[in-house]
Amino acid sequence: MFDVNKNICRHKGEAGSLAYGDWVKKYGLNINLPPVWQKSFYYHIIASDCDFDNHFDYILYNPLKHGYIAELEDWPYLFGDF
């Protein structure tokens, strides 16, 4: 399974140089799976470390927010120690 969180962290240094759509083209097409992104995804360039952190937290806490898990640690795709 393609781990979006791991790949976002791995490429954090590229955030200032690659637009989101370019990142999707560069890394999203390397896997032979149906499209993950919505057809009308929100195009956004990560402008700073703070902006990156906000987007990262949104992705990280989304399963908790929508009730898929009771605790963040319950998410099977969680990585690292927080």
C-alpha positions as CSV (number, residue, x, y, z in Angstrom):
1,M,0.0,0.0,0.0
2,F,1.3,3.5,-0.9
3,D,1.9,5.4,2.3
4,V,1.2,9.1,1.7
5,N,2.4,10.2,5.1
6,K,5.8,8.6,4.7
7,N,6.3,10.0,1.3
8,I,5.3,13.5,2.4
9,C,7.9,13.4,5.2
10,R,10.5,12.0,2.9
11,H,10.1,14.9,0.5
12,K,9.5,17.7,2.9
13,G,12.7,19.4,1.6
14,E,11.2,19.6,-1.9
15,A,8.1,21.5,-0.6
16,G,9.5,24.8,-1.6
17,S,10.6,23.8,-5.0
18,L,7.8,21.5,-6.2
19,A,4.2,22.5,-6.6
20,Y,1.7,20.0,-5.3
21,G,0.5,19.0,-8.8
22,D,4.1,18.5,-9.8
23,W,4.7,16.3,-6.8
24,V,1.7,14.2,-7.7
25,K,3.0,13.8,-11.3
26,K,6.5,12.9,-10.1
27,Y,5.5,10.4,-7.4
28,G,1.9,9.5,-8.0
29,L,2.4,8.1,-11.4
30,N,5.0,5.6,-10.3
31,I,2.5,3.2,-8.8
32,N,0.0,1.2,-10.8
33,L,-3.1,1.9,-8.8
34,P,-6.2,3.8,-9.7
35,P,-6.0,7.6,-9.0
36,V,-6.0,8.5,-5.3
37,W,-6.6,12.2,-5.9
38,Q,-9.9,13.8,-6.5
39,K,-10.4,15.1,-10.1
40,S,-10.7,18.6,-8.8
41,F,-8.1,18.5,-6.0
42,Y,-7.2,21.8,-4.3
43,Y,-4.0,23.0,-6.0
44,H,-1.8,24.5,-3.3
45,I,1.9,25.3,-3.0
46,I,3.4,24.7,0.4
47,A,4.9,28.1,1.2
48,S,6.7,27.5,4.5
49,D,7.5,25.0,7.2
50,C,4.5,26.2,9.2
51,D,2.2,25.6,6.2
52,F,3.7,22.2,5.7
53,D,3.1,21.4,9.4
54,N,-0.5,22.5,9.2
55,H,-1.2,20.2,6.2
56,F,0.7,17.4,7.8
57,D,-1.4,17.7,11.0
58,Y,-4.6,17.8,8.9
59,I,-3.6,14.5,7.3
60,L,-2.4,13.0,10.6
61,Y,-5.5,13.8,12.6
62,N,-8.1,13.3,9.9
63,P,-8.9,9.6,10.8
64,L,-9.4,10.7,14.5
65,K,-11.6,13.7,13.5
66,H,-13.9,11.4,11.4
67,G,-14.2,8.8,14.0
68,Y,-12.3,5.9,12.4
69,I,-10.2,5.6,15.5
70,A,-10.6,6.5,19.2
71,E,-6.9,7.3,19.8
72,L,-4.3,8.5,17.3
73,E,-2.1,5.5,18.2
74,D,-4.9,3.1,17.0
75,W,-4.4,4.1,13.4
76,P,-2.5,1.2,11.7
77,Y,-0.7,3.5,9.2
78,L,0.8,5.8,11.8
79,F,4.5,6.2,11.7
80,G,7.1,7.5,14.1
81,D,6.7,8.6,17.7
82,F,4.7,11.8,18.5
